Amino acid sequence: MPPLITSLQAELGLSLMAAGWLASLFNLTGALFGVMGGAMADKMGARRVLMAGLAGLALAGYAGALAPGPAWLLSCRVIESVAFLSCVVTAPRLIAVATTLSQRNLAMGAWGSFMPIGMALAILGAPPIAAQFGWQGVWVAVASLALLCLLAVAWITGPRRWPQVPMAAAALPWRTLGQAVWRPGPVLMSLCFALYALQFFAVASWLPTYLIEVLGHTTGRAGVATAIVVAGNAVGNLAASWLLHCGARRWLLLLVAFVVMLLCGAGIFTPDVPEVWKLPLAFAFNLFGGLLPAAVLAGTAAHAPSLAMVGTVNGIVVQGANIGSLIGPPAMAFMIAGFGGWAGSYWLMAVCSVVGVGLAVWLGVIERRQGIS
């Protein structure tokens, strides 16, 4: 979405706020039903739900390419959000079951890089595809990739090739849902992820528009610059997974992420900061911010009452992340429109980061009391 917002506004007549919602609707279902989605995945079986999610992404993508107007496209985005939730709440359980305890922090932390890596590839790939085939070509290309992933998952996780992955649904009574939902660790991680995701998606969604409309970059140059910035987030995720594997404290990684995001966010959209510093600040914002999703997602297995409830705990965290992702782009649009232009967006990021610092310290206290590393 980010590199295509300008062309979609022109072709479909989208307002600034409508474009913000189009970017964030992908996260609607996760924002509303993340916990229930995780619990249902634990009940129905992770492999089955993951494959259904990938199929849904493919079908909704192909349908979206046929959209004659905003309403159709928005509806397809909602369907994609259901499919996306199905994928993100199930993959961690497969990872947790397929790894040893000593490998888990590394593997779960690395899983956290899926979003920035995917976004960077999409931001780089979308402009040339759109130039040749229009924005509809981007939808078809991404839907085809989802279909390929579906075939790969079906083959790799087959019982003969990956027998350690449970094929049967987990026996998780609904009455035990509260054991996961009301644990303080998952709730705090969910809130931290929400505050992080709000900022990350706000910046990632609007940075190309800012580079094009304010700094005068071409669409291709803005796409490459945004992809590099977002890729920094993937590097941060991978670094956090290694630091966790080496014994780093989760709360400290969260604290560093929020503090650096607070400092760097002040200069990204502020006109007083020289242009030469804006992209380095945005890169540092994403690099250090990337410590947070890896640390939080690695904590889902550590905070789950049992491996059978990893999907449920992950659903709590994903719900927080999706609430932030859903609110971020339109909230940024509101701040830009209502508070004196792009510079007003910093207040949104400042409040999120300051609150996040307090929550990170609180999580550290909880983990020390419970002996969680």
N, C-alpha and C positions, 0 to 999 in steps of 0.2 A: 503493500500500500504506500509507504512513504514517498518513493520516487514517482508514483503515479498520481498523487493527489492533485497536482496542477492540471494535468490533462483530463482527469475525471471531472474536475470542477468545470472545465471548459466544455466537455462533450455532453455531460449529463446535467449541467446547470446546478451543481451542488454549492450550497453556501459554505462558509468557513466552519460553522458548527456541524453541518451535515457531513462534511468531509472528516471532521474529528470523530464523529460517531461511526462513520463507515470504517475508519481505522481501528476503532476500539471494540466494535460489536463482536469481533472474533472471540472476545473474552467474556461475552454475556453469560453463557451457560455456566462457565466455571465460577463466575462471580455469584451466581444465584444458587447453584447446586453442587459446588465442589465437594462438600462433605458427603452428601448423598451419593454423588457419582463415585467417590472412592469406596464407600461402603458397598455399593452395588457391584463394583468391579471385584471386590473381595468375595462377594457372594457368587457371582456368575463365572469367575475364572478370568485371570489376567489375559491369557493368550486370546481367548474368544473376544473379549471386549476391545483389546488393542486392534485386532483385525477388523472388527466392525467399525472402529473409529477411522482407520485408514481408508476403508471402503467409503465411509461417509464423506471424508475429505475429497476423495476423487469425484464422487457423484455431484457434490455441491459445487465443486470447482468447474466441472463441465457445464453444469446448469447456469452458473454465474456468467460464463462466457457468452451466453445467449441473452443476457439481460437487456431489455429495451429501455430501461429507465432506473432511477434510484431505488424504487420500492422493491423491484425484483432482486436487485443486487444486494440490498440490505437484508432481504429474506434469506438469500443464499448464505450471507455472512453469519446469520443466526444458526443455520443448519451446520455450517462449518464449525461454529463454536461448540456445538454438541459433540461433534466428531473429535475435535481437538481435545476436549476434556476427557473423552474416552481414552485417548492416547497417553496424555500426561499423567493420569492417575494410575495407569496400569504398568507402564514401563519400569518404574522404580521397584515394584514388587518382583518383577522378573529378574531385575538386577540383584536385588537383595537375596533372593533364593539361589541365584547362580554364582554367588561369590562367598568366600569365607569371611569370617569376622575381621581378619586382618586386612582383607582387600576392600571391605565395604566402604569405608570413608573415601578411598581413592576412586572407586567405581561410581559411587553415588554423587560425589563431587563433580566428577567428569561429566556425568549425565546433565548437570546443571548448565553446561555450555550449549545444549541443543538449540536454545532460543537465539542467542547472539550469532552462532555459526550459521543457522538457517537464515536469519535476517540479513547477515552480511552477504551471503550467497544470493539471496533474493534481490537485494538492493543493487548488487553488481549486475545480475543477470536480467533484471526487469527492463532497464532502459533499452538495450540493444534488441531485445525481443519485441518490446512495444514499438520501437522505431520501424521494425520490419512487418509486424503483424497486428499492431494496435494493442491496447490494454487487454483485449480479449485473448490474444496469443499468450500473454503472461498467465492468465487463469488456466488455459488449456495445458500449458507447460507444467505448472505446479500440480495440477490434478493428475497429470501423467506420472509425475514423480511419486505422488502418494500411492498410485496404483502399483508402481514398481516396488515401493516399500512394503506394500501389502503382500506381494508375491514373495519377497525376501523373508519377511517375518514368518509366513506360512511354511516356508521351506526350512529356515534355520531353527525354529522352535518346535518342529515336529518331534513326536515322542521318540523316534529312533535316533534322531540327531542330537537332541538336547533333553535326555530323559530326566535330568534333575529338576526341570521346570514342571510344577504340578499342573496336570491337565484338568483335574477336577476342580469344581468350585469349592471355595473355602467354607467351612461350616462356621459361619459367623452370625449368631442370633442378633436380631435387631436390638434387643434389650441391652446388649453390651456396647452399643454405639457410644453411649455416654462415657465409657471408660477411656475412649480416645478423644472425644470432643472436648471434655472438660478438664483434661490434663493441662496444667499451666504452660508446660514447654511448647506443645504444638500451637496453642493459642498465641503465645508471644512470637513464635517464629512466623505464624501467619500474619500477624500485625506488622512485623518487620518487613516481610516480603511485600505486603501491600504498599507500605510507604516507599520502598525501593522501586517497585514496579511502576508506581504512579509517575515517579521522576524519570525512570529509564524510558518508558514508552512515550512520555510527553516529549522528551528530547529527541528520541529516535524518530518519532513520527513527524515532528515539525522542523528538524534540522535541515532537511533538503529544501523545504519551502523557504526557510530563513536564508540559506545560502543563495538561492536563486533570486528571491525577491528583494532582499536587502543588500547582500554582498555582490550581486551581479554575476554569480557563477552560472555556467551553462548547466543544463540538466544532467549531462554525462559527468561533468566534473563534480557536481554536487552529489551525484550518486556514488562515485568512487570515494569521495571524502567521507560521506556518511558510512559507507561500508567499512572503511578503515577504522573509523571511530567505533562502530558497533563491534568490529572484530576484536578491538581492545577488551571488550567485555568478555569475550570468549577466553582470551588469554588470562584475564583475572579469575574466571571460573576454574580453569585448569590449574592455575597457581594455587588457588585455595584448596583444591582437592589434594594437591601434593603437600601443602602445609598441614592440612588435617591429618593426612597419613603420617606425617612426621611428628604429630602430637600437638599442633597449635590449638589453642582454645577457640571454640566456635564464637563465643561472645566477643572476643577480641577482634576477630575478623570482621564481625558485624560493626563493631565500634569504628574501626579504621575506615570501613566502607562509607559509613554515614558522615564521618568527619571530613573526609576528602571530597565527597559529593557536595557537602555544604560549602567548602572553600572554592571548589572549581565551578560550581553552579553560578556563583556570583558574576563570573565574567563571560559566560558563553553568549548570552543574548544582550549584554549591557553595551550600549553604544560608546561608553567612555573607555572601554578596553580596546587597545589596538587590534586590528583585524588579524595580524600575524599570530596573536596569542589565542584566538578563539578555538581553532581546531585542536591545538595541543591541550587546551583546557578541557575540551569535550572528550578527547581521547583519555586523559587522566581520569575524568569523571566516570567514564565507562570501565576503564581498566581496574580501578580500585573498587568501583561499585560492583564489579563482577565477583568480588570476594564473597558477596552476600548470598546470591542464589545457590552457589555450590555449598556453602556452609549450612544453609537452611535445609536444602534437599538432602544432604548427607545426614542431617539430624532426624529425618523422618523415621528411619529404621531404629536409631538410638532411642527415640522417645516413644516408639510404638510399644504397647503392652506385650505384643507377640508378633512374629513374622506374618501371621495370618491377618494382622490389622495394619500392615504397612500401607496398603492402598487407602484405608480410611484416614490414617494420619496424614498421608500425602494429600488426600482430598482437602483436609483442613488447610494445609499450607497453600495448595493450589488455589483454593477459594480466595484466600487473602491476596495472592499474586494477581488473580484475575480481577478482583475488585479494583485494585490499584491500576491495572492495565486498562480496564474499562473506563475509569474516571480520568486517567491521565491526559489523553489527547484532547477531549472536550474541555477539561479543566484548564489546560494550557491555552486553548482557544479563547475561553472566557477571560482569563487573565490578560491575554494580549489585547482583546477587544475592549475590556473594561478598565484597565489600569495603565493607560498611557503607553501602549505599544509593547514591544518585545521585552523591554527591561522589566516590566511588571511581573513577568513570569517567575523571577527569582524568588519572590515572596512565597510562592507555592512550594518551591523546592526547599527553601530555608526552613519552613515550618515542619515539613516532612522529615528532614534530616535531624533537626533538634529533638523532635519526639522520638525518632529512631535511636538516637544515642541513649536516651533513658531506657528504652525497651531492651536494648542490647545488654546494658549493665544488669537489668533485672533478670534477663535470661541467664546471664553468668551466675547470678546468685542461685537460681533454681537448679542449674546443672551441678553446681558444687554440692548443694544439699542432697541431690539424688545420685551423686557419684557418676554422672554421665560425662563421657569424654567426646 
